[in-house]
């Protein structure tokens, strides 16, 4: 994570889309064992 922060600081345009996709949207893997789960949007409600 620190390496990505350094890269974004040095070349922000190149690395603006880099990183975990779940930070900018829902998790594409639906990985409940991920340390970031349930992610920035909170847990899914039953039936979602």
N, CA, C, O and CB atoms as a CASP TS submission, in Angstrom:
PFRMAT TS
TARGET T0000
AUTHOR 0000-0000-0000
METHOD Language model
MODEL 1
PARENT N/A
ATOM      1  N   UNK     1       0.826  -1.193   0.000  1.00  0.00           N
ATOM      2  CA  UNK     1       0.000   0.000   0.000  1.00  0.00           C
ATOM      3  C   UNK     1       0.869   1.255   0.000  1.00  0.00           C
ATOM      4  O   UNK     1       0.548   2.244  -0.658  1.00  0.00           O
ATOM      5  CB  UNK     1      -0.939  -0.001   1.208  1.00  0.00           C
ATOM      6  N   UNK     2       1.956   1.203   0.734  1.00  0.00           N
ATOM      7  CA  UNK     2       2.842   2.364   0.778  1.00  0.00           C
ATOM      8  C   UNK     2       3.501   2.611  -0.583  1.00  0.00           C
ATOM      9  O   UNK     2       3.694   3.758  -0.987  1.00  0.00           O
ATOM     10  CB  UNK     2       3.917   2.171   1.856  1.00  0.00           C
ATOM     11  N   UNK     3       3.842   1.530  -1.280  1.00  0.00           N
ATOM     12  CA  UNK     3       4.444   1.677  -2.606  1.00  0.00           C
ATOM     13  C   UNK     3       3.474   2.375  -3.549  1.00  0.00           C
ATOM     14  O   UNK     3       3.883   3.239  -4.325  1.00  0.00           O
ATOM     15  CB  UNK     3       4.852   0.302  -3.177  1.00  0.00           C
ATOM     16  N   UNK     4       2.198   2.015  -3.494  1.00  0.00           N
ATOM     17  CA  UNK     4       1.201   2.655  -4.342  1.00  0.00           C
ATOM     18  C   UNK     4       1.071   4.133  -3.993  1.00  0.00           C
ATOM     19  O   UNK     4       0.952   4.971  -4.887  1.00  0.00           O
ATOM     20  CB  UNK     4      -0.155   1.952  -4.203  1.00  0.00           C
ATOM     21  N   UNK     5       1.092   4.456  -2.718  1.00  0.00           N
ATOM     22  CA  UNK     5       1.034   5.865  -2.306  1.00  0.00           C
ATOM     23  C   UNK     5       2.220   6.637  -2.862  1.00  0.00           C
ATOM     24  O   UNK     5       2.067   7.764  -3.334  1.00  0.00           O
ATOM     25  CB  UNK     5       1.002   5.981  -0.772  1.00  0.00           C
ATOM     26  N   UNK     6       3.408   6.029  -2.805  1.00  0.00           N
ATOM     27  CA  UNK     6       4.606   6.682  -3.346  1.00  0.00           C
ATOM     28  C   UNK     6       4.486   6.882  -4.855  1.00  0.00           C
ATOM     29  O   UNK     6       4.827   7.943  -5.378  1.00  0.00           O
ATOM     30  CB  UNK     6       5.862   5.855  -3.022  1.00  0.00           C
ATOM     31  N   UNK     7       4.002   5.860  -5.544  1.00  0.00           N
ATOM     32  CA  UNK     7       3.838   5.961  -7.003  1.00  0.00           C
ATOM     33  C   UNK     7       2.829   7.039  -7.370  1.00  0.00           C
ATOM     34  O   UNK     7       3.050   7.803  -8.310  1.00  0.00           O
ATOM     35  CB  UNK     7       3.395   4.613  -7.589  1.00  0.00           C
ATOM     36  N   UNK     8       1.728   7.104  -6.639  1.00  0.00           N
ATOM     37  CA  UNK     8       0.709   8.119  -6.921  1.00  0.00           C
ATOM     38  C   UNK     8       1.237   9.529  -6.679  1.00  0.00           C
ATOM     39  O   UNK     8       0.847  10.474  -7.365  1.00  0.00           O
ATOM     40  CB  UNK     8      -0.529   7.876  -6.063  1.00  0.00           C
ATOM     41  N   UNK     9       2.119   9.660  -5.704  1.00  0.00           N
ATOM     42  CA  UNK     9       2.692  10.973  -5.420  1.00  0.00           C
ATOM     43  C   UNK     9       3.651  11.406  -6.535  1.00  0.00           C
ATOM     44  O   UNK     9       3.684  12.578  -6.909  1.00  0.00           O
ATOM     45  CB  UNK     9       3.424  10.953  -4.066  1.00  0.00           C
ATOM     46  N   UNK    10       4.431  10.454  -7.064  1.00  0.00           N
ATOM     47  CA  UNK    10       5.420  10.761  -8.094  1.00  0.00           C
ATOM     48  C   UNK    10       4.781  10.904  -9.477  1.00  0.00           C
ATOM     49  O   UNK    10       5.150  11.794 -10.242  1.00  0.00           O
ATOM     50  CB  UNK    10       6.489   9.678  -8.129  1.00  0.00           C
ATOM     51  N   UNK    11       3.824  10.029  -9.796  1.00  0.00           N
ATOM     52  CA  UNK    11       3.189  10.041 -11.122  1.00  0.00           C
ATOM     53  C   UNK    11       1.675   9.863 -10.967  1.00  0.00           C
ATOM     54  O   UNK    11       1.144   8.798 -11.282  1.00  0.00           O
ATOM     55  CB  UNK    11       3.782   8.917 -12.035  1.00  0.00           C
ATOM     56  N   UNK    12       0.987  10.887 -10.491  1.00  0.00           N
ATOM     57  CA  UNK    12      -0.441  10.749 -10.183  1.00  0.00           C
ATOM     58  C   UNK    12      -1.322  10.398 -11.379  1.00  0.00           C
ATOM     59  O   UNK    12      -2.297   9.662 -11.225  1.00  0.00           O
ATOM     60  CB  UNK    12      -0.936  12.013  -9.584  1.00  0.00           C
ATOM     61  N   UNK    13      -1.002  10.904 -12.551  1.00  0.00           N
ATOM     62  CA  UNK    13      -1.835  10.620 -13.725  1.00  0.00           C
ATOM     63  C   UNK    13      -1.736   9.144 -14.119  1.00  0.00           C
ATOM     64  O   UNK    13      -2.741   8.516 -14.450  1.00  0.00           O
ATOM     65  CB  UNK    13      -1.417  11.516 -14.912  1.00  0.00           C
ATOM     66  N   UNK    14      -0.541   8.609 -14.082  1.00  0.00           N
ATOM     67  CA  UNK    14      -0.338   7.210 -14.458  1.00  0.00           C
ATOM     68  C   UNK    14      -1.028   6.268 -13.475  1.00  0.00           C
ATOM     69  O   UNK    14      -1.602   5.260 -13.885  1.00  0.00           O
ATOM     70  CB  UNK    14       1.157   6.889 -14.529  1.00  0.00           C
ATOM     71  N   UNK    15      -0.979   6.585 -12.187  1.00  0.00           N
ATOM     72  CA  UNK    15      -1.486   5.679 -11.163  1.00  0.00           C
ATOM     73  C   UNK    15      -2.848   6.070 -10.594  1.00  0.00           C
ATOM     74  O   UNK    15      -3.245   5.545  -9.554  1.00  0.00           O
ATOM     75  CB  UNK    15      -0.504   5.597 -10.055  1.00  0.00           C
ATOM     76  N   UNK    16      -3.573   6.980 -11.250  1.00  0.00           N
ATOM     77  CA  UNK    16      -4.850   7.429 -10.702  1.00  0.00           C
ATOM     78  C   UNK    16      -5.895   6.321 -10.628  1.00  0.00           C
ATOM     79  O   UNK    16      -6.769   6.369  -9.763  1.00  0.00           O
ATOM     80  CB  UNK    16      -5.383   8.562 -11.529  1.00  0.00           C
ATOM     81  N   UNK    17      -5.831   5.330 -11.506  1.00  0.00           N
ATOM     82  CA  UNK    17      -6.785   4.216 -11.493  1.00  0.00           C
ATOM     83  C   UNK    17      -6.218   2.969 -10.813  1.00  0.00           C
ATOM     84  O   UNK    17      -6.888   1.937 -10.767  1.00  0.00           O
ATOM     85  CB  UNK    17      -7.201   3.875 -12.915  1.00  0.00           C
ATOM     86  N   UNK    18      -5.001   3.047 -10.288  1.00  0.00           N
ATOM     87  CA  UNK    18      -4.357   1.888  -9.673  1.00  0.00           C
ATOM     88  C   UNK    18      -4.891   1.649  -8.269  1.00  0.00           C
ATOM     89  O   UNK    18      -5.346   2.569  -7.591  1.00  0.00           O
ATOM     90  CB  UNK    18      -2.838   2.078  -9.633  1.00  0.00           C
ATOM     91  N   UNK    19      -4.825   0.414  -7.858  1.00  0.00           N
ATOM     92  CA  UNK    19      -5.244   0.054  -6.512  1.00  0.00           C
ATOM     93  C   UNK    19      -6.404  -0.925  -6.525  1.00  0.00           C
ATOM     94  O   UNK    19      -6.824  -1.415  -7.574  1.00  0.00           O
ATOM     95  CB  UNK    19      -5.627   1.292  -5.735  1.00  0.00           C
ATOM     96  N   UNK    20      -6.900  -1.190  -5.347  1.00  0.00           N
ATOM     97  CA  UNK    20      -8.004  -2.138  -5.215  1.00  0.00           C
ATOM     98  C   UNK    20      -9.270  -1.577  -5.846  1.00  0.00           C
ATOM     99  O   UNK    20      -9.607  -0.414  -5.623  1.00  0.00           O
ATOM    100  CB  UNK    20      -8.252  -2.476  -3.740  1.00  0.00           C
ATOM    101  N   UNK    21      -9.970  -2.380  -6.622  1.00  0.00           N
ATOM    102  CA  UNK    21     -11.207  -1.885  -7.223  1.00  0.00           C
ATOM    103  C   UNK    21     -12.305  -1.643  -6.194  1.00  0.00           C
ATOM    104  O   UNK    21     -13.210  -0.843  -6.432  1.00  0.00           O
ATOM    105  CB  UNK    21     -11.698  -2.861  -8.265  1.00  0.00           C
ATOM    106  N   UNK    22     -12.236  -2.317  -5.067  1.00  0.00           N
ATOM    107  CA  UNK    22     -13.295  -2.162  -4.066  1.00  0.00           C
ATOM    108  C   UNK    22     -13.216  -0.819  -3.343  1.00  0.00           C
ATOM    109  O   UNK    22     -14.167  -0.442  -2.659  1.00  0.00           O
ATOM    110  CB  UNK    22     -13.223  -3.293  -3.053  1.00  0.00           C
ATOM    111  N   UNK    23     -12.125  -0.100  -3.472  1.00  0.00           N
ATOM    112  CA  UNK    23     -12.020   1.211  -2.844  1.00  0.00           C
ATOM    113  C   UNK    23     -12.896   2.223  -3.585  1.00  0.00           C
ATOM    114  O   UNK    23     -13.455   3.133  -2.973  1.00  0.00           O
ATOM    115  CB  UNK    23     -10.549   1.684  -2.819  1.00  0.00           C
ATOM    116  N   UNK    24     -13.012   2.062  -4.895  1.00  0.00           N
ATOM    117  CA  UNK    24     -13.805   2.989  -5.697  1.00  0.00           C
ATOM    118  C   UNK    24     -15.206   2.472  -6.004  1.00  0.00           C
ATOM    119  O   UNK    24     -16.017   3.198  -6.580  1.00  0.00           O
ATOM    120  CB  UNK    24     -13.089   3.282  -6.982  1.00  0.00           C
ATOM    121  N   UNK    25     -15.500   1.244  -5.634  1.00  0.00           N
ATOM    122  CA  UNK    25     -16.803   0.651  -5.926  1.00  0.00           C
ATOM    123  C   UNK    25     -16.965  -0.662  -5.195  1.00  0.00           C
ATOM    124  O   UNK    25     -16.177  -0.972  -4.302  1.00  0.00           O
ATOM    125  CB  UNK    25     -16.979   0.442  -7.427  1.00  0.00           C
ATOM    126  N   UNK    26     -17.959  -1.432  -5.550  1.00  0.00           N
ATOM    127  CA  UNK    26     -18.181  -2.707  -4.865  1.00  0.00           C
ATOM    128  C   UNK    26     -17.084  -3.722  -5.181  1.00  0.00           C
ATOM    129  O   UNK    26     -16.431  -3.639  -6.221  1.00  0.00           O
ATOM    130  CB  UNK    26     -19.539  -3.280  -5.251  1.00  0.00           C
ATOM    131  N   UNK    27     -16.893  -4.658  -4.294  1.00  0.00           N
ATOM    132  CA  UNK    27     -15.868  -5.696  -4.461  1.00  0.00           C
ATOM    133  C   UNK    27     -16.235  -6.609  -5.624  1.00  0.00           C
ATOM    134  O   UNK    27     -17.326  -7.179  -5.635  1.00  0.00           O
ATOM    135  CB  UNK    27     -15.703  -6.522  -3.160  1.00  0.00           C
ATOM    136  N   UNK    28     -15.343  -6.759  -6.607  1.00  0.00           N
ATOM    137  CA  UNK    28     -15.645  -7.630  -7.737  1.00  0.00           C
ATOM    138  C   UNK    28     -15.533  -9.109  -7.378  1.00  0.00           C
ATOM    139  O   UNK    28     -16.048  -9.961  -8.103  1.00  0.00           O
ATOM    140  CB  UNK    28     -14.723  -7.315  -8.890  1.00  0.00           C
ATOM    141  N   UNK    29     -14.863  -9.422  -6.265  1.00  0.00           N
ATOM    142  CA  UNK    29     -14.654 -10.812  -5.871  1.00  0.00           C
ATOM    143  C   UNK    29     -15.658 -11.282  -4.833  1.00  0.00           C
ATOM    144  O   UNK    29     -15.810 -12.487  -4.629  1.00  0.00           O
ATOM    145  CB  UNK    29     -13.259 -10.991  -5.339  1.00  0.00           C
ATOM    146  N   UNK    30     -16.348 -10.359  -4.170  1.00  0.00           N
ATOM    147  CA  UNK    30     -17.273 -10.691  -3.087  1.00  0.00           C
ATOM    148  C   UNK    30     -16.578 -11.586  -2.069  1.00  0.00           C
ATOM    149  O   UNK    30     -17.130 -12.598  -1.639  1.00  0.00           O
ATOM    150  CB  UNK    30     -18.541 -11.382  -3.639  1.00  0.00           C
ATOM    151  N   UNK    31     -15.360 -11.202  -1.689  1.00  0.00           N
ATOM    152  CA  UNK    31     -14.526 -12.005  -0.805  1.00  0.00           C
ATOM    153  C   UNK    31     -14.746 -11.621   0.654  1.00  0.00           C
ATOM    154  O   UNK    31     -14.194 -10.628   1.129  1.00  0.00           O
ATOM    155  CB  UNK    31     -13.053 -11.844  -1.175  1.00  0.00           C
ATOM    156  N   UNK    32     -15.539 -12.395   1.354  1.00  0.00           N
ATOM    157  CA  UNK    32     -15.829 -12.080   2.750  1.00  0.00           C
ATOM    158  C   UNK    32     -14.625 -12.299   3.656  1.00  0.00           C
ATOM    159  O   UNK    32     -14.643 -11.858   4.805  1.00  0.00           O
ATOM    160  CB  UNK    32     -16.990 -12.915   3.238  1.00  0.00           C
ATOM    161  N   UNK    33     -13.566 -12.975   3.168  1.00  0.00           N
ATOM    162  CA  UNK    33     -12.367 -13.159   3.974  1.00  0.00           C
ATOM    163  C   UNK    33     -11.369 -12.013   3.800  1.00  0.00           C
ATOM    164  O   UNK    33     -10.312 -12.013   4.431  1.00  0.00           O
ATOM    165  CB  UNK    33     -11.706 -14.473   3.618  1.00  0.00           C
ATOM    166  N   UNK    34     -11.694 -11.050   2.960  1.00  0.00           N
ATOM    167  CA  UNK    34     -10.838  -9.887   2.736  1.00  0.00           C
ATOM    168  C   UNK    34     -10.846  -9.005   3.985  1.00  0.00           C
ATOM    169  O   UNK    34     -11.903  -8.813   4.586  1.00  0.00           O
ATOM    170  CB  UNK    34     -11.310  -9.081   1.489  1.00  0.00           C
ATOM    171  N   UNK    35      -9.695  -8.467   4.388  1.00  0.00           N
ATOM    172  CA  UNK    35      -9.665  -7.599   5.575  1.00  0.00           C
ATOM    173  C   UNK    35     -10.442  -6.298   5.389  1.00  0.00           C
ATOM    174  O   UNK    35     -10.776  -5.639   6.374  1.00  0.00           O
ATOM    175  CB  UNK    35      -8.235  -7.275   5.933  1.00  0.00           C
ATOM    176  N   UNK    36     -10.733  -5.921   4.156  1.00  0.00           N
ATOM    177  CA  UNK    36     -11.506  -4.705   3.906  1.00  0.00           C
ATOM    178  C   UNK    36     -13.006  -4.962   3.853  1.00  0.00           C
ATOM    179  O   UNK    36     -13.796  -4.019   3.813  1.00  0.00           O
ATOM    180  CB  UNK    36     -11.058  -4.068   2.615  1.00  0.00           C
ATOM    181  N   UNK    37     -13.405  -6.234   3.850  1.00  0.00           N
ATOM    182  CA  UNK    37     -14.828  -6.578   3.791  1.00  0.00           C
ATOM    183  C   UNK    37     -15.504  -6.057   5.037  1.00  0.00           C
ATOM    184  O   UNK    37     -14.932  -6.239   6.111  1.00  0.00           O
ATOM    185  CB  UNK    37     -15.038  -8.111   3.651  1.00  0.00           C
ATOM    186  N   UNK    38     -16.629  -5.447   5.004  1.00  0.00           N
ATOM    187  CA  UNK    38     -17.552  -5.320   3.909  1.00  0.00           C
ATOM    188  C   UNK    38     -17.250  -4.154   2.997  1.00  0.00           C
ATOM    189  O   UNK    38     -18.050  -3.867   2.107  1.00  0.00           O
ATOM    190  CB  UNK    38     -18.917  -5.195   4.430  1.00  0.00           C
ATOM    191  N   UNK    39     -16.147  -3.474   3.172  1.00  0.00           N
ATOM    192  CA  UNK    39     -15.761  -2.422   2.250  1.00  0.00           C
ATOM    193  C   UNK    39     -16.286  -1.062   2.659  1.00  0.00           C
ATOM    194  O   UNK    39     -16.921  -0.915   3.702  1.00  0.00           O
ATOM    195  CB  UNK    39     -16.239  -2.749   0.878  1.00  0.00           C
ATOM    196  N   UNK    40     -16.016  -0.078   1.832  1.00  0.00           N
ATOM    197  CA  UNK    40     -16.366   1.297   2.187  1.00  0.00           C
ATOM    198  C   UNK    40     -17.860   1.585   2.151  1.00  0.00           C
ATOM    199  O   UNK    40     -18.299   2.629   2.635  1.00  0.00           O
ATOM    200  CB  UNK    40     -15.669   2.238   1.269  1.00  0.00           C
ATOM    201  N   UNK    41     -18.650   0.671   1.581  1.00  0.00           N
ATOM    202  CA  UNK    41     -20.084   0.919   1.461  1.00  0.00           C
ATOM    203  C   UNK    41     -20.901   0.173   2.502  1.00  0.00           C
ATOM    204  O   UNK    41     -22.131   0.210   2.467  1.00  0.00           O
ATOM    205  CB  UNK    41     -20.556   0.537   0.089  1.00  0.00           C
ATOM    206  N   UNK    42     -20.232  -0.504   3.426  1.00  0.00           N
ATOM    207  CA  UNK    42     -20.940  -1.235   4.459  1.00  0.00           C
ATOM    208  C   UNK    42     -21.398  -2.597   3.961  1.00  0.00           C
ATOM    209  O   UNK    42     -21.282  -2.905   2.774  1.00  0.00           O
ATOM    210  CB  UNK    42     -22.127  -0.432   4.947  1.00  0.00           C
ATOM    211  N   UNK    43     -21.913  -3.404   4.864  1.00  0.00           N
ATOM    212  CA  UNK    43     -22.334  -4.752   4.485  1.00  0.00           C
ATOM    213  C   UNK    43     -23.571  -4.716   3.593  1.00  0.00           C
ATOM    214  O   UNK    43     -24.395  -3.804   3.677  1.00  0.00           O
ATOM    215  CB  UNK    43     -22.613  -5.592   5.732  1.00  0.00           C
ATOM    216  N   UNK    44     -23.677  -5.711   2.755  1.00  0.00           N
ATOM    217  CA  UNK    44     -24.866  -5.830   1.922  1.00  0.00           C
ATOM    218  C   UNK    44     -26.040  -6.263   2.782  1.00  0.00           C
ATOM    219  O   UNK    44     -25.887  -7.059   3.709  1.00  0.00           O
ATOM    220  CB  UNK    44     -24.637  -6.828   0.766  1.00  0.00           C
ATOM    221  N   UNK    45     -27.173  -5.750   2.477  1.00  0.00           N
ATOM    222  CA  UNK    45     -28.387  -6.169   3.162  1.00  0.00           C
ATOM    223  C   UNK    45     -28.832  -7.505   2.583  1.00  0.00           C
ATOM    224  O   UNK    45     -28.570  -7.803   1.418  1.00  0.00           O
ATOM    225  CB  UNK    45     -29.510  -5.097   3.028  1.00  0.00           C
ATOM    226  N   UNK    46     -29.501  -8.303   3.395  1.00  0.00           N
ATOM    227  CA  UNK    46     -29.984  -9.582   2.915  1.00  0.00           C
ATOM    228  C   UNK    46     -30.920  -9.360   1.729  1.00  0.00           C
ATOM    229  O   UNK    46     -31.827  -8.530   1.799  1.00  0.00           O
ATOM    230  CB  UNK    46     -30.698 -10.356   4.044  1.00  0.00           C
ATOM    231  N   UNK    47     -30.703 -10.093   0.650  1.00  0.00           N
ATOM    232  CA  UNK    47     -31.517  -9.944  -0.540  1.00  0.00           C
ATOM    233  C   UNK    47     -30.884  -9.071  -1.606  1.00  0.00           C
ATOM    234  O   UNK    47     -31.415  -8.974  -2.712  1.00  0.00           O
ATOM    235  CB  UNK    47     -32.835  -9.385  -0.169  1.00  0.00           C
ATOM    236  N   UNK    48     -29.742  -8.422  -1.296  1.00  0.00           N
ATOM    237  CA  UNK    48     -29.056  -7.584  -2.297  1.00  0.00           C
ATOM    238  C   UNK    48     -28.349  -8.448  -3.310  1.00  0.00           C
ATOM    239  O   UNK    48     -27.716  -7.929  -4.230  1.00  0.00           O
ATOM    240  CB  UNK    48     -28.050  -6.633  -1.627  1.00  0.00           C
TER
END
